[in-house]
Amino acid sequence: QVQLVESGGGLVQAGGSLRLSCTASGRSFYTMGWFRQAPGMEREFVAAISRSSAVSKYADSVRGRFTISRVNTNANNMVYLQMNSLKPEDTAVYFCAAEARSGSIRYVALRKEEYPFWGQGAQVTVSS
């Protein structure tokens, strides 16, 4: 059974940092990524990383402030999102996502439609 479990959300002041973690189990995954959804908004891409960790992509709004990384073990795949210099506009529910169809250790999926597996979401609130 595939499971993606996020942790690490919370409340932080503007300029602060948070680190999100996601443990994906049940099978091996290729691209893993983070998306976010603010109230009344569409779910949007934040960052994604290839299976080999050789390739990572970021949304323009977070590039230079957020860093995605991952660790693959025999039991599961973990992906992390280090968020620095947080801004009030970063406030959203953050979702971990994974795909297992690309078959490439360097491919990075950017569209949410490419991800069949999702976590439950972690609330990140940045106060001004």
C-alpha positions as CSV (number, residue, x, y, z in Angstrom):
1,Q,0.0,0.0,0.0
2,V,1.4,3.4,-1.0
3,Q,1.6,6.0,1.7
4,L,3.1,9.5,1.7
5,V,3.3,11.1,5.1
6,E,4.4,14.7,5.6
7,S,5.6,16.4,8.7
8,G,7.3,19.7,9.8
9,G,4.7,22.3,9.0
10,G,3.9,25.1,11.5
11,L,3.7,28.8,12.2
12,V,6.8,31.0,11.7
13,Q,7.5,34.7,11.4
14,A,8.4,36.3,8.1
15,G,12.1,35.7,7.5
16,G,12.2,32.5,9.4
17,S,12.8,28.9,8.3
18,L,10.9,25.6,8.3
19,R,11.8,22.1,7.0
20,L,9.2,19.8,5.6
21,S,9.7,16.1,5.5
22,C,7.9,13.4,3.5
23,T,8.3,9.6,3.8
24,A,6.9,7.7,0.9
25,S,6.5,3.9,1.2
26,G,4.9,1.0,-0.5
27,R,6.9,1.0,-3.7
28,S,9.9,2.8,-5.3
29,F,9.3,6.2,-6.8
30,Y,10.9,8.3,-9.5
31,T,10.2,12.0,-9.3
32,M,9.2,13.4,-6.0
33,G,7.9,16.9,-5.5
34,W,6.2,19.5,-3.4
35,F,3.1,21.5,-4.3
36,R,1.2,24.0,-2.3
37,Q,-2.3,25.3,-2.2
38,A,-3.5,28.6,-0.6
39,P,-7.2,29.1,0.3
40,G,-9.2,29.8,-2.9
41,M,-6.2,29.1,-5.1
42,E,-5.2,26.3,-7.5
43,R,-2.6,23.8,-6.3
44,E,0.8,25.0,-7.6
45,F,4.2,23.5,-8.2
46,V,6.9,24.4,-5.7
47,A,9.8,22.1,-6.3
48,A,10.7,18.6,-7.6
49,I,13.7,16.3,-7.7
50,S,14.7,13.3,-9.8
51,R,15.2,9.9,-8.4
52,S,19.0,10.2,-8.7
53,S,18.9,13.7,-7.1
54,A,20.9,14.9,-10.1
55,V,18.1,17.2,-11.3
56,S,15.9,19.6,-9.3
57,K,13.4,22.2,-10.5
58,Y,11.9,25.2,-8.6
59,A,9.1,27.6,-9.1
60,D,10.4,31.1,-9.8
61,S,8.7,32.3,-6.6
62,V,10.8,30.1,-4.3
63,R,14.1,29.7,-6.2
64,G,17.0,30.7,-4.1
65,R,15.0,30.4,-0.9
66,F,13.8,26.8,-0.9
67,T,15.9,23.6,-1.3
68,I,14.6,20.2,-2.1
69,S,16.5,17.0,-1.3
70,R,15.8,13.3,-1.1
71,V,17.1,10.1,0.4
72,N,16.3,6.7,-1.1
73,T,16.5,3.5,1.0
74,N,15.4,0.0,0.3
75,A,12.4,0.6,2.5
76,N,11.2,4.0,1.4
77,N,11.9,7.3,-0.3
78,M,12.2,10.5,1.8
79,V,12.0,14.0,0.3
80,Y,12.7,17.2,2.2
81,L,11.9,20.9,1.6
82,Q,14.1,23.4,3.4
83,M,12.3,26.7,3.4
84,N,14.3,29.8,4.3
85,S,13.5,33.5,4.2
86,L,9.8,32.7,4.4
87,K,7.3,35.3,3.3
88,P,3.6,35.7,4.2
89,E,2.7,34.7,0.6
90,D,4.3,31.3,1.2
91,T,1.4,30.5,3.6
92,A,-0.4,27.4,2.2
93,V,-1.0,23.7,2.7
94,Y,2.1,22.0,1.3
95,F,1.6,18.6,-0.4
96,C,4.2,15.9,-1.0
97,A,3.8,14.1,-4.3
98,A,5.4,11.1,-6.1
99,E,5.3,9.4,-9.4
100,A,6.4,5.9,-10.4
101,R,5.8,5.8,-14.2
102,S,8.6,7.9,-15.8
103,G,11.2,5.2,-15.7
104,S,13.9,7.8,-15.6
105,I,16.3,8.6,-12.8
106,R,16.9,12.1,-14.2
107,Y,13.3,13.1,-15.2
108,V,11.6,15.7,-13.2
109,A,7.8,16.0,-13.5
110,L,6.5,19.5,-13.2
111,R,2.7,19.2,-13.6
112,K,0.5,18.0,-10.8
113,E,-1.3,15.7,-13.3
114,E,1.9,13.6,-13.6
115,Y,1.7,12.7,-9.9
116,P,-0.7,9.9,-8.9
117,F,0.5,9.7,-5.3
118,W,-0.1,12.5,-2.7
119,G,0.3,13.1,1.0
120,Q,-2.3,14.5,3.2
121,G,-0.8,18.0,3.4
122,A,1.0,20.1,6.0
123,Q,0.0,23.6,6.9
124,V,2.6,26.3,6.7
125,T,1.7,29.7,8.1
126,V,4.0,32.7,7.8
127,S,3.1,35.7,9.9
128,S,4.1,39.3,8.9
